[in-house]
Amino acid sequence: RNLMTIRLARDIGINNVIDRAASYGLNADDLNRNDLSTSLGTASLSLISMTSAYSVFANNGKRAKPYYLEGIQDVTGKQIY
């Protein structure tokens, strides 16, 4: 499966892969433009960055800005977590 992914990235161009990833909100500076292994996920990306990128698939092609939950309240406003 990895070889198939590498061949696809080579055929369409690693720059196109990285540009598409950047359109999903990933920082293109974190992706190596000279290395086909980038298409296998070898870049060091943060969890919040990946969460933002995956939101594109779940949100009809539009990126949703992720946010952290700082607490959870019940219907009366009492902090439960």
Backbone as a chain_set.jsonl record, in Angstrom:
{"seq": "RNLMTIRLARDIGINNVIDRAASYGLNADDLNRNDLSTSLGTASLSLISMTSAYSVFANNGKRAKPYYLEGIQDVTGKQIY", "coords": {"N": [[0.816, -1.195, 0.0], [1.972, 1.198, 0.713], [3.788, 1.633, -1.369], [2.069, 2.051, -3.499], [0.928, 4.479, -2.728], [3.171, 6.152, -2.742], [3.815, 6.037, -5.487], [1.53, 7.257, -6.583], [1.728, 9.842, -5.478], [4.113, 10.613, -6.702], [3.333, 10.556, -9.386], [1.277, 12.519, -9.552], [2.585, 14.607, -8.481], [4.492, 15.749, -5.821], [4.392, 18.341, -4.891], [1.805, 19.137, -5.575], [0.343, 17.486, -3.872], [1.13, 18.499, -1.386], [0.26, 21.144, -1.628], [-2.496, 20.714, -1.709], [-2.878, 19.637, 0.833], [-2.212, 21.892, 2.307], [-4.368, 23.503, 1.631], [-6.252, 22.335, 3.173], [-5.642, 23.271, 5.59], [-3.277, 22.518, 6.767], [0.055, 23.28, 7.726], [2.115, 24.198, 5.253], [4.823, 24.622, 5.444], [5.684, 22.74, 7.24], [5.746, 20.448, 5.828], [7.697, 18.386, 3.754], [8.848, 19.319, 0.735], [10.554, 17.996, -0.971], [10.473, 15.3, -0.672], [9.066, 12.234, -1.182], [8.084, 10.606, 0.81], [6.552, 12.148, 2.418], [3.955, 11.895, 1.576], [3.194, 9.648, 2.884], [2.766, 10.374, 5.423], [4.882, 11.306, 7.026], [5.523, 13.741, 8.089], [5.91, 15.971, 10.869], [3.271, 16.85, 12.561], [0.96, 18.755, 14.492], [-1.601, 17.635, 16.804], [-3.861, 19.288, 16.881], [-3.637, 20.551, 14.445], [-3.957, 18.411, 12.64], [-6.552, 17.632, 13.351], [-7.982, 19.851, 12.51], [-7.53, 19.648, 9.741], [-8.795, 17.186, 9.088], [-11.389, 17.916, 9.562], [-12.363, 18.963, 7.242], [-13.291, 16.861, 5.667], [-15.491, 15.976, 7.11], [-17.15, 18.123, 7.096], [-18.419, 18.865, 4.705], [-16.426, 19.714, 2.85], [-15.507, 22.137, 3.82], [-13.313, 23.82, 5.951], [-13.303, 23.56, 9.421], [-12.688, 25.58, 12.183], [-10.819, 24.357, 14.785], [-11.359, 23.978, 18.344], [-10.651, 24.137, 21.856], [-12.177, 22.448, 24.581], [-12.89, 23.902, 27.597], [-14.286, 23.324, 29.799], [-17.215, 21.655, 31.147], [-20.625, 22.191, 31.517], [-23.703, 21.641, 33.293], [-27.292, 21.845, 32.601], [-28.099, 23.754, 34.401], [-25.971, 25.37, 34.733], [-23.982, 24.555, 36.393], [-20.688, 23.64, 36.982], [-19.46, 20.67, 35.746], [-17.294, 19.36, 34.827]], "CA": [[0.0, 0.0, 0.0], [2.848, 2.368, 0.733], [4.348, 1.829, -2.701], [1.009, 2.628, -4.317], [0.801, 5.88, -2.321], [4.355, 6.847, -3.25], [3.675, 6.174, -6.948], [0.499, 8.256, -6.848], [2.31, 11.156, -5.164], [5.099, 10.902, -7.738], [2.64, 10.818, -10.648], [0.559, 13.801, -9.531], [3.543, 15.613, -8.026], [4.457, 15.951, -4.369], [3.978, 19.728, -4.637], [0.344, 19.173, -5.62], [-0.12, 16.854, -2.632], [1.369, 19.448, -0.294], [-0.64, 22.286, -1.825], [-3.835, 20.289, -1.308], [-2.844, 19.547, 2.296], [-2.242, 23.27, 2.805], [-5.732, 24.017, 1.485], [-7.008, 21.754, 4.282], [-5.243, 23.952, 6.811], [-1.981, 22.072, 7.274], [1.12, 24.228, 7.462], [2.958, 23.672, 4.173], [6.226, 24.699, 5.856], [5.987, 21.522, 7.991], [5.761, 19.335, 4.885], [8.936, 18.408, 2.973], [8.535, 19.33, -0.697], [11.515, 17.205, -1.74], [10.473, 13.94, -0.166], [7.806, 11.538, -1.441], [7.581, 9.975, 2.028], [5.554, 13.054, 2.988], [2.628, 11.363, 1.246], [2.914, 8.561, 3.822], [2.495, 10.932, 6.738], [6.108, 11.399, 7.809], [5.7, 15.087, 8.643], [5.553, 16.144, 12.28], [2.171, 17.803, 12.645], [0.296, 18.726, 15.797], [-2.935, 17.043, 16.839], [-4.848, 20.315, 16.538], [-3.498, 20.771, 13.007], [-4.581, 17.263, 11.967], [-7.987, 17.72, 13.62], [-8.489, 20.878, 11.611], [-7.499, 19.125, 8.371], [-9.823, 16.155, 8.935], [-12.718, 18.524, 9.618], [-12.767, 19.237, 5.862], [-14.055, 15.714, 5.179], [-16.737, 15.851, 7.865], [-17.894, 19.376, 7.023], [-18.756, 19.157, 3.305], [-15.355, 20.396, 2.144], [-15.13, 23.403, 4.449], [-12.519, 23.611, 7.162], [-13.832, 24.12, 10.661], [-11.611, 25.946, 13.096], [-10.962, 23.569, 16.017], [-11.241, 24.695, 19.608], [-10.529, 23.286, 23.038], [-13.189, 22.582, 25.62], [-12.26, 24.237, 28.872], [-15.123, 22.801, 30.867], [-18.555, 21.21, 30.774], [-21.64, 22.598, 32.487], [-25.032, 21.049, 33.097], [-28.28, 22.823, 32.146], [-28.24, 24.812, 35.409], [-24.757, 26.166, 34.749], [-23.03, 23.993, 37.351], [-19.507, 23.049, 36.335], [-19.377, 19.242, 36.066], [-15.965, 18.888, 34.444]], "C": [[0.859, 1.257, 0.0], [3.404, 2.666, -0.652], [3.316, 2.471, -3.631], [0.847, 4.123, -4.01], [1.969, 6.706, -2.837], [4.25, 7.065, -4.757], [2.636, 7.224, -7.311], [1.036, 9.658, -6.595], [3.328, 11.562, -6.222], [4.395, 11.293, -9.041], [1.915, 12.164, -10.66], [1.444, 14.943, -9.064], [3.399, 15.89, -6.542], [4.057, 17.385, -4.031], [2.464, 19.871, -4.682], [-0.259, 18.556, -4.366], [-0.001, 17.841, -1.474], [0.471, 20.666, -0.418], [-2.068, 21.936, -1.41], [-3.916, 20.187, 0.217], [-2.895, 20.939, 2.917], [-3.638, 23.868, 2.681], [-6.657, 23.45, 2.561], [-6.603, 22.351, 5.622], [-3.933, 23.478, 7.403], [-0.921, 23.077, 6.872], [2.078, 23.633, 6.434], [4.434, 23.729, 4.533], [6.648, 23.45, 6.631], [6.099, 20.301, 7.086], [6.974, 19.47, 3.969], [8.631, 18.274, 1.488], [9.467, 18.452, -1.528], [11.475, 15.728, -1.395], [9.105, 13.289, -0.375], [7.245, 10.855, -0.198], [6.589, 10.873, 2.764], [4.147, 12.543, 2.721], [2.234, 10.197, 2.145], [2.645, 9.065, 5.235], [3.72, 11.072, 7.611], [6.343, 12.773, 8.418], [5.269, 15.118, 10.105], [4.512, 17.247, 12.376], [1.491, 17.667, 13.997], [-1.088, 18.095, 15.681], [-3.992, 18.061, 16.431], [-4.811, 20.62, 15.04], [-4.181, 19.644, 12.219], [-6.098, 17.271, 12.163], [-8.643, 18.727, 12.687], [-8.559, 20.359, 10.173], [-8.59, 18.089, 8.146], [-11.237, 16.733, 8.983], [-13.252, 18.825, 8.218], [-13.653, 18.101, 5.333], [-15.414, 15.614, 5.853], [-17.651, 17.06, 7.698], [-18.133, 19.817, 5.584], [-17.709, 20.002, 2.586], [-14.921, 21.72, 2.726], [-14.405, 23.114, 5.756], [-13.172, 24.295, 8.341], [-12.664, 24.423, 11.577], [-11.798, 25.166, 14.403], [-10.814, 24.45, 17.256], [-11.184, 23.69, 20.746], [-11.719, 23.52, 23.956], [-12.479, 22.858, 26.935], [-13.063, 23.704, 30.049], [-16.471, 22.378, 30.322], [-19.509, 21.585, 31.894], [-22.927, 21.862, 32.221], [-26.007, 22.159, 32.741], [-28.493, 23.961, 33.153], [-27.021, 25.698, 35.486], [-23.72, 25.664, 35.723], [-21.905, 23.301, 36.582], [-19.413, 21.573, 36.743], [-18.056, 18.644, 35.633], [-15.105, 20.058, 34.1]], "O": [[0.517, 2.256, -0.634], [3.479, 3.825, -1.058], [3.652, 3.328, -4.448], [0.652, 4.932, -4.917], [1.784, 7.826, -3.314], [4.558, 8.149, -5.252], [2.839, 8.0, -8.245], [0.825, 10.561, -7.404], [3.396, 12.732, -6.598], [4.803, 12.238, -9.716], [1.937, 12.871, -11.667], [1.096, 16.112, -9.23], [2.315, 16.225, -6.064], [3.446, 17.622, -2.989], [1.893, 20.644, -3.912], [-1.263, 19.049, -3.853], [-0.929, 17.992, -0.68], [-0.028, 21.169, 0.589], [-2.768, 22.764, -0.827], [-4.906, 20.604, 0.819], [-3.549, 21.14, 3.94], [-4.05, 24.656, 3.533], [-7.718, 24.013, 2.833], [-7.15, 21.988, 6.663], [-3.511, 23.983, 8.443], [-0.995, 23.662, 5.791], [2.777, 22.663, 6.727], [5.226, 22.962, 3.986], [7.835, 23.127, 6.68], [6.506, 19.231, 7.539], [7.246, 20.558, 3.462], [8.198, 17.212, 1.038], [9.177, 18.195, -2.696], [12.367, 14.979, -1.794], [8.107, 13.739, 0.187], [6.052, 10.553, -0.15], [5.864, 10.404, 3.642], [3.248, 12.732, 3.54], [1.069, 9.799, 2.169], [2.334, 8.283, 6.133], [3.612, 10.967, 8.833], [7.283, 12.945, 9.193], [4.374, 14.38, 10.518], [4.834, 18.432, 12.282], [1.456, 16.58, 14.575], [-1.668, 18.032, 14.596], [-4.926, 17.721, 15.705], [-5.844, 20.914, 14.439], [-4.895, 19.901, 11.251], [-6.843, 16.95, 11.237], [-9.721, 18.484, 12.146], [-9.539, 20.606, 9.47], [-9.251, 18.114, 7.107], [-12.179, 16.107, 8.497], [-14.463, 18.93, 8.028], [-14.64, 18.347, 4.639], [-16.388, 15.206, 5.221], [-18.808, 17.022, 8.117], [-18.059, 21.006, 5.277], [-18.049, 20.894, 1.809], [-14.037, 22.371, 2.169], [-14.83, 22.279, 6.554], [-13.547, 25.465, 8.268], [-11.754, 23.607, 11.726], [-12.832, 25.302, 15.057], [-10.219, 25.526, 17.206], [-11.613, 22.544, 20.61], [-12.206, 24.643, 24.092], [-11.573, 22.123, 27.329], [-12.562, 23.645, 31.172], [-16.828, 22.696, 29.188], [-19.239, 21.332, 33.068], [-23.226, 21.498, 31.084], [-25.595, 23.309, 32.593], [-29.012, 25.017, 32.79], [-27.021, 26.681, 36.227], [-22.668, 26.286, 35.871], [-22.135, 22.503, 35.673], [-19.301, 21.257, 37.927], [-17.727, 17.527, 36.031], [-13.938, 19.884, 33.747]]}, "num_chains": 1, "name": "protein.A"}
